[in-house]
Amino acid sequence: MMKEFSITDLVAIIKAELPACCSKYDSSSFTGASTDSRSTKPGDCFFAIGGENFDGHDYIADAFAKGAVCAVVSKDFGDEKTAGKCLLKVEDTVKALGELAREYRRRAGYKVVAITGSAGKTTTRQITYHALSRRFKVHQSPKSFNNQIGVPLTLLGAGPDVKAVIAELGSNHPGEISCLTRIAEPDIAVVTNVHPAHLEGFGDLRTIIQEKMSISEGLRPDGVFIINGDFDGLLEACRAKNLSFKTFGRSDGCDYRVDNIRLDGKASRFTIDGTEVHLPLAGPGNVENAIAAWAVCSQLGLNIGDFAEALRTLPPVSMRAEIDNIGTLTILNDCYNANPASMRNALEILAQIDQTGLRRRVFICGGMAELGPQAGQLHAELGKYIIQANVQLLLTAGKLAETTAASVRAISGDNMQIKCYEDAVSISNNLHKYIKDYDIILIKGSRVAGLETVVEKLKELQTESIVDCPRQQ
């Protein structure tokens, strides 16, 4: 619950028009912000926001029924259900939400950590949150709340006792991060990495770099900008703009450096400042996320011993290189999203699990969305990494992934079993034909591929297998 905020102050901040009946609310206040009437709580201010498939203005009466004390709207109302209610009219409710969040952030007194990057934002956020929570009260984005609605809600969700807020800043076209960082006004801004992602909106890697580094534009005067020192293009771009920054990574000269990396498929070990760190997350990408998190934690007063101890109890991050044993199967669930870099990282994890060669490696592959004109080329290039990971069975969902399958066929000939399906549902309906006991299965694709349905089907099949298996006497 946020700190109490007066409706009078809200009116001034968002420059709202209000009907005469609202004068009786001048001395009233609210203790939360909501954009969804289903989750509105007593004491909330409801922001009526329109979307592609809904309009929050249609649910204002529901929000008041749930206990909202006021609503920010951009339309006129004559509805008897909202008669006498405190309706604050603005031109743009999304902009108003951001304006409130910025002012609340200024008054609340907490530190803000803002994280962006082509990959690893959520995992870096969660590692940072887990480690800092050992020292003081921390609030983080619920799920990947990283857009013009999610970031303000994250800032507004911090209660009076919160000392630091960790937020993700996402983008799929130029200018988004610049807008978000000016709302968040971070004390620490982080760029985890820069890879070809959302090329449909950006066009090329150079534009992506410019977008990610724009997170520094909202930094407070004494703020710290931290970037991945292993990306030359990012370093050069920051130097060209005369930005002050610190670096993390594996490269010599990084301010926060990781070395002696050892990966075992399901976890990793490495050294930071002479201290051995055990990370219970798989893959080189998560080592990168961990050193980014350490850079933040160090700035906020954590020592490396406490950081290393915290990481020992780090929980898995849902659908991001999440390893789960289901019956005899080992599932690498990485189906939250995908771009070329995260695909390669996931395949590297798959290759490291069970080095004996006795278990079969399976890749259930969905397409990588928002890659624009380069989509075909990037999906074809994925083929060589699938072969390098010694995948023995490839099942694909959708046209884009079919391009990957064609590339694998062209390189490997008949050395890999490949089957292409129209979508994830079709794969799920045919899994029983292909999956064998003790398979190691990577499931990865962009969110639009809906590959979580495959995970659920595998769980169902394994449960049926256990039930059907006769007990030994």
Secondary structure, 3 states (H helix, E strand, C coil): CCCCEEHHHHHHHHCCECCHHHHHHCCCEECEEECCHHHCCCCEEEECCECCCCEHHHHHHHHHHCCCCEEEECCCCCCHHHCCCCEEECCCHHHHHHHHHHHHHHHHCCEEEEEECCCCHHHHHHHHHHHHCCCCCEEECCCCCCCCCHHHHHHHCCCCCCCEEEEECCCCCCCHHHHHHHHHCCCEEEECCCCCCCHHHHCCHHHHHHHHHHHHHHCCCCCEEEEECCCHHHHHHHHHCCCCCEEEECCCCCCEEEEEEEECCCCEEEEECCEEEEECCCCHHHHHHHHHHHHHHHHCCCCHHHHHHHHCCCCCCCCCCEEEEECCEEEEEECCCCCHHHHHHHHHHHHHCCCCCCCCEEEEEECCCCCHHHHHHHHHHHHHHHHHCCCCEEEEECHHHHHHHHHHHHHHCCCCEEEEECCHHHHHHHHHHCCCCCCEEEEECCHHHCCHHHHHHHHHHHHHHHHHCCCCC
